[in-house]
Amino acid sequence: MSESLKAVKGMNDILPPESARWEWFEDVVRRVMSRYAYQNIRTPIVEPTALFVRGLGEVTDIVEKEMYSFEDKLNGDPLTLRPEGTAGVVRAVAEHSMLYEGGKRLYYIAAMFRHEKPQRGRYRQFHQVGVEALGFPGPDVDAEVILMVRALLAELGLSDVRLELNSLGQPAERQAHRAALIRYFEAHAEQLDEEAKRRLHTNPLRILDSKNPAMQGLVEAAPQLMDFLGEASLAHLNAVRASLDAVGQPYRINPRLVRGMDYYNLTVFEWVTDRLGAQGTVCGGGRYDGLIEQIGGKAAPAVGWGMGIERVLALLEDAGRAPAPLTPDVYAVVPDAAALPVAVATLEALRALGVRVQMHAAGKDGQGSFKSQFKKADASGARHALIFGADELAQGVVAVKPLREAGAPQELQPLNGVSAWGQKLCATRPDA
């Protein structure tokens, strides 16, 4: 016998009933997005490698270490499984001239791929909700996308997540800060680890994001970008803060918050928690006004965020907020195969009304005993059993037996009046 095949490490199957939690989460996301008038966009899983190299930056961890890249066997084109969502959305917006008639508010729910060490809430195939507001230059939309996260977290019932905020200013301001950082770290070169030394002259801003405990004192004393921001950048940040203050949203200014991609400018933010260990970022994003032009489109402002679905579901599980899986409203007990035509027709009519129906499936030896069918009906979690017995069918009725209410009487319902009692089954559903 050949060895059984298994999923790729860090790429997980999502099986029932766990998949029901994902569906519930996605429904909540779509509900919140509709309130903010954001529309869904779906881009390919595979993109040209150059899109991410150009968009994210050659010396980012994602491009250097984590991308799944390969050559197209037919034409040799370098391709990459998308490691994040923003670059692909921006490519689509530019390619299809979507901003010709004005700004666009977009969102996606999609799988991403990064080759990194799998751990709880962080896998090699992972999933994100992302929001991109393109064509809007003002701080009002920065505040809008931040508060959208607040609304989503509230809808999910998560409260132990806090907001951190910073500004990366504009390119000239970052260049001045970059030069100051290089001078500072060169003067303390003996305290830098190998990763920091490698980044010193390519991307010194990323040294500020070091997780090495031995370097935290050095990082804390480094020059702060906030001290290099000009009047316009500070005004933009203060306008975002004013909107957050107006709705009572707490936040902390974190001058070390830099994010992992090169394309950010002005506002950057993260929603973080202490309940996921070292991987505490639940959602992160910011403004990226130069990215559209950088990948070949017409210059336009943009701001957005990405949220890791696995991390949010882990938080929900810890908080006891995992929804119960959906169960059938009714389980159809069909003692005799001769009753199948009537049973199937009745069940299809119920499904058309919105009733969740599970029909007993016959085994190789037939329908199975009445007792065994009832055992499966109970195990299904259904609220009622529908019994299509010979005596009932002879009277033109079906027996409706409550399975979750002790002592509740069994009722007989007419087969020619499915609409009336079927609607009642929907109306009395606990989640109706």
Order of alpha helices (4+ residues) and beta strands (2+ residues): alpha-beta-beta-alpha-beta-beta-alpha-beta-beta-alpha-beta-alpha-alpha-alpha-alpha-beta-beta-beta-alpha-beta-alpha-beta-alpha-beta-alpha-beta-alpha-beta-beta-alpha
